[in-house]
Amino acid sequence: MVSIAAFAIISLAGFGFFAWNMLKIRSNIRLGRDLDRSDNSGERWKTMTLVALGQKKMFTRPIPALLHFAIYAAFVITQIELIEIVVDGLSGSHRVFREALGGFYTFMVSFIEILSLLALVATVIFLSRRNLLKLPRLNMKEMKGWPKMDANLILFMEIVLVCCIFTMNGADEVLYNRGISHAADLGEGSLGFSLSSYLGPFIFGDMNDGTLHTLERIGWWGHIAMVFAFLNYLPYSKHLHILFAFPNTYYSNLEAKGRLTNMESVTTEVKLMMDPTADPFAAPAEGAAEPQRFGAKDATDLTWKNLMDSYSCTECGRCTSSCPANITGKLLSPRKIMMDTRDRIEEIGNNVRKHGKDHDDGKSLLGDYITEEEIWACTSCNACVQECPVNIDPLSIIVDLRRYLVMEESKMPTELTGMLTNIENNGAPWQFSPADRLNWKDEA
């Protein structure tokens, strides 16, 4: 009864704290501007299935894709065993599904063990790539400090989790062979699991009964403790993409990548200018939306989808490693854009909860987090959008930050000033009047 009570308290606290943190993240995302992504549900479900569930875009780089898929598959399939552990913990039973499922139970646990071993191998390789091989995209400036520690910490947690699984199953295998398993009704013989039926006797076979019982319980409690630790670490980690990849890909931008959005307020003004019957001094229509800032200065000027993108970022660096500006030595890193956006909306959300929604901390996303040099280095080529495994769109953030500088601050690189002046005066980027545009044909 003590064990059941302890498990119930830990479970309630674990799930409760996770829910509390997720509600905070949800409230942070809702600080963004409204955006309608409710259209074309069939295409959205298809995109989510292929990109999030099927890992489609990961396989542009096959080797890391296969390693990641091993960890991903192990994470998904082991939830079956986790269900049994939760039922056992709340009921005081042991391997509650084994008798009912029979051979299928043995097959599933064996499959989980194989996936766990593959995940262990992949985890060790990922640790080596980050810390021994020092893959360039995983060791850039924005990855120093906490981001690097975050990535390593989650990999170490996965190693501990796999070790707990094999300790639990291996010790239980030896106890079962001796007819003294944790649950008396399991009888004597072999559990028959693919790996622990061999590893158990090899590693634990010479240990006494008391030590085996202790190790089996350490493995069992360690397994569930690591699951709850991992669950409650997710909201503070880049690994939140495990959950957010699904809604983020569902709400992907389905428009062609080269198509930029227009600001509704600007479009309305242009239409009024082109309409000879319009009254430029007419009062706004009743119920019309209040004028919004042109572009984005802070994270709250971005859409909720931009903010969801920032929480979905895996910090894998595929966007940055494919960015032509970054490759040529420019300051821009699309990954940093997303990391800065997430850090800023976290800061704003905490201020709102502490001081109220009108609190101004004197900071902004543009200037305090992202510099003008970064956003003007972007070529708008969409390489970052194309490469992202979970359909994040850094370009839309960059474009809105540029819009703010141009339309609200009248700040832009000198190279663009002449072009915009020509467009304003001549209707084209070139220094020729409209009447002279066809002069070239006379010289042909």
N, C-alpha and C positions, 0 to 999 in steps of 0.2 A: 504493500500500500504506500509506503514511503517513496518507493521508486516511481509508482504511478503518479503520485501527487507532485513529485519533483519534475517529472516529465511534462505534466499538464501545465505547471507554472512556467517552465522554460518555453514551452510551445506558445502559450498565451503571450508571454512577454516578447518572444521573438517575432511572431506574426504581428503583434500590436505595434511594436516599434517600427517594423518595416512599413506597415500601413500608414503610420504617422509621417514618416519621411517621404513616402510616395505622394501623400496629400500635399505636402509642402512643395514638392517638385511640380505637381499639377497646378498649384496656385501660382507658382513662378511662371509657368508656361502661359497661363491665362492672362498674365500681365501684357502679353503681346497684342498687337492689333488683330482685328478679326480678319479671317480669310475663309472663303467658301471652297472647300474641297470635297463636297458631297456628291459631285457628278460622277457618272460613268463607273458605278460600283463594280460591274463585271470586270472591267479592265483593271481596276484597283485590286480586286481579289487575286487576279492573275499575276499582277506585279508582285504582290506580297508573297504569293506562293513560290514564285520562281526566285525572287531575289532574297527574301528573308528566310523562308523555309528551305528552299533548294540551294541556297548559297551560290546562285548562278554567276554573279560578278566576281566572286572570289577566284574562280577557276581561270581567270586571265593570267594568273601566276600559279601554275599547277602544284608545285611542291608545297609552298605554304598553305595552299588551299586544302590539300589532302591532310596535312597535319592538323589544320584547324577543324576540318570535318571530323577527324577522330575525336577531338575534344568535344565538339558540338554534339556528335552522336552519343557519346558517353553521357554527356550532361542530360540529354533528352531521355534516353532509355533508362538511366539509373533512377529517374523519378518513380518508376514502377516499384523498385526496391524501397524507395523512400516511403511510398504509401504503406508498405508492409511494416516498416519500422515505426511509423506513426501509430498504426493500429496496435502493434505489439506494445508500444510504450504506454498507450492509454488503457490497454486491456490487461497488461501483465503477462501476455502470452509470448510465444517465441516461434517465429516462422509460421505465422497463422495461416498463410495461404498454401503451404506446402502440401498438406493432406488433400485439400480440395482440388488443387491444380495438377498434382501428381507429376508425370513426366514433363508436362509443359513448364512447370515451376522450375525443374532442374535445368531445362533448356534455357529459360529466360535468365536465371542467375548465371549460368555458364556464359551466355552471350554477354551479359553485363560485365563479367570478369574479363573477357577478351577485349571488350571495348575499353575497360578501365586500364588494361595493360597498354593498349595502343595509345590511350590518352596520356599515360605516364611517359611513354617514349616521346610523344609529341611535345609534352611539357618540358622535358629535359632539353630537347632540341631548340625550343623557343627560348629557354633561358640561355642557352649557349649562343644563339644568334644575337641576343641583346647584350650579353655581358662578356663573351669571349671573342666572337667574330666581330662584334660591334658594327652591325649592319648600319650603314650611314643614315638611312631614313628613320631608324629607331634611336639615333643618338644625336639628333639635331639640337639646336639651342633651346627650343621650347620644351624639349623632353628632359632637361636637367632637373634634378631635385625630385619633387613629389611625383610628377608623371612617371619617371623611371622607377621610383620606389613602388608606386601603385601597380605597375605592370609586373614587377618581380614578386611583389607580395601575393598577388592573386595566383601566380604560377606556383609559388611555394605552398599556398593553401591547397591547390589541386593535388600536389604531391602528398601532402599529409592526408588528404581525404582518401586517396587511392590506397595508401598504406593502412589506413583504418579499415577499409573494406576487406583487404586481404588478411589483416590480423583477425578480424571478426570471423570471416569464413574459414580461415586456416585453423585457428584454434578450435572452432566449433566442429570442424571435420574430425580432428583428433579425439575430441570429447565424444562425438557421435560414434566413432569407431569403438570407443571404450564403453558405450552404452550409458554415459553419464552427461549427456548434453544438457544445456541450460533448461530445456523443457523435457520432462520425464517421458512424455508420450511420443517422442521421436524414435524410440527404440534403438536398436544397435545395427551397425552396418556401415554404409558410406553415403554421404550426401550426394556424391557423384558429380560435383561441380567440375567444370573443365580444367581449371587451374589449381584451385585450393585443395582438390582431392590429392594432388601431387605435392604442392608447396607446403600444405599443412603438415603432413607426416615428416617431410624433409626438414622443415624449420622447427616445428614445435613437438615433434614425435618423442623426444627424450625428456620433456618437461613433466612435472608432477601435476596431478589433477587440480590442485589449488591454484597453481600458477596459470594453468590453462583457462580456468574459470575467470580469473582476474583479467587475463589478456583478452578473452572474448568480450568481456564487459567493457574493457577499455576501448576495444575496436568499435563496439556498438555505440557507446556513448560518445566516443570521439567522432564517429561518422555523423551522428545527428548534430553534435555541437558544431562541427565544421560547416554543416549545411546551414544552420541558423546564423553562424558567423558570416558566411558568404552572403546569405540573403540580406543581412543588415549592413553589409559592407557595400553592396551594389549601389545604393543611392549616393554614396560618396566617391564612387569609382567610375572610370571609363567603361567598366564592364556592365554598366547599366544598359548598354546596347543589346545585351542578351534578351532583355524584355522590350526595349523601345524599338528594336529593328522592325518588329511586326507592324505597329501602328505607323512608324515613320515611312516605311515603304508603301503602306496602304495609301497614305496621304501624299504620295509622290506627285511632283509636277508632271503631268502627262502631256504638256505642250512640247513642241519641238524645241530642242535645246538652244537653238539660235534665236528663239523668240523672247524678247525682253518684255516685261510688263509695262503698261502705261499707268501713270497716276490718274485716277478718275477725276480729281479736282482740276488737273492741268488739261485733260481732254475736254472737260466741260467748258473751261475758259476758251480754249481754241475754237470749239464749236460756236460759242457765242460771238467770237470775233469774226467768224466766217459767215454768220447769219446777219444779213442787212436789216432784218426786221426786229432783231433782239434789242432790248433796252439794257444797256450796260449798267444803268443806275437802279435797276429794279431790285427790290428787296428779295432776299432768298425765299424760296418756296417754303410754306409751312411744313415742318417735319424734316426739312433738309438737314443732312449731317453737318456738324460743325467743321470748319476748315481744319485740316490736319497739317502737321509739319511736313514740308517738302523733304522727302528722303528720311534718313535716320541719323540722329546724333547719338542716341542712347539705345540700350537694348529694348526698352519698352516701345520704341518707335518701330521695331521690327514686328513681323507677323508671328503668331503663335507657332506656325510651322517652322520659321527660322529658329525659334527657341527650342522646339522639339528636336530639330536637327542638331543643335549644340549638345543636348543631352544624349543624343544617339551616337555621337562621334566616338569611334573606337580608337582614335589616336594611332591608327595603323600607319599613317604617313603616305599612303598610296597617292593621295591627292597632291601632296607636296612633291613627291618624287617624280610626278608627271607634269608638274607645273613648269612651263617654259621660262617664266620669269625667275622662279627659284633656281632652276638649272643653270641659268646664265648669271647667277650671283646676285640677283635682286633681293630686296629685303622680304618680299612677300612669301608667306607660307600659308596656304589655305587651311592646313590643320590648325595653325596658331589662331587664325580668324575664328574658327569654331570653338577652340579652347577659351579664348578671350571672351567670346560671347557668353559661354556657359558661366565663366567666373563672374562676369558682370551681372548677369541676371540673378545669380545666387546672392550676390551682394545686395542688389536692389530688393530681392524678396525678403532677406533678413531684415533690412531696414524698414520695409513695409510692416512686417510683423512686430517689430519693436517700437517704431515711432509713428506708424500710420502711413496711409498711401500718399500723402502730400509731402512727405519728408524729402528734402533735397540734401544730398551729401556733398554736393559740389563737384562730383565726378561725372564722367560720361564715357561711353564705350569708345567714341572717337576722340582721340587725344590722350586719354589716360590709359587706355588698353591698346588700341589700334592706331597707328600713326598714318598721316596722310601719305607718306612715302610708300607705305605698304599697299594701300588701295590703288594708288595711281600706277603701281608697277604691273597691275593685272592687265592682261591682254584680252580679257573676256572670251577666251577660246573654249571654255567649258571642259577642259581636260580634267579638272578636279571633279566636276559633276559626273563625268563619264566613268572615272576610275573608282568612285566611292562604292564600297560593297553594300551600303545601306541607303543609297540614293540621297545623300546629303547634298545641299546646294549652297556652297560657300559664295558663289558668284552673286546670288540674289542679295546677300548681305553687303558685299562689296559695292554693288551698283547703288543700293540705297544710301550707303555712306557717301558715295560720290555725289549723288543727287543733292544731299544736304549741303555739301561744300559748294557746289555750283549754284544751286537755286536759292540757298539761304545766306551763304557767306560770300558768294561771288569769288570763290577761291578755286583756282585750277592751274595746272602747269602752263607756262607761257606758250608751249607748243600748241596747246588747244585753244588759246585765246584767239589767235588769228583765224583758225578754222571756224570757230563759232561766230566771229564777227563777219566772216565771208558768208556763212549760212544766213545770218540775219540780214545782210545787205544784198546779197546776190542770189540767195536761194540755193546755194551750192557751196561746197568747201573751197572752191578755187577762186582766185582773184580775177575773175572775169565777170563782166556784167551779163545778164541773161541774153542781151542782144548780140553778144559776141560769141556765143557758145558754138555756133555752127561755122565759124570762120575757118576751122581746120579743114573743112571739105574743099575750100577754095585753093588750099595749098597742096591737096592730094594729087 
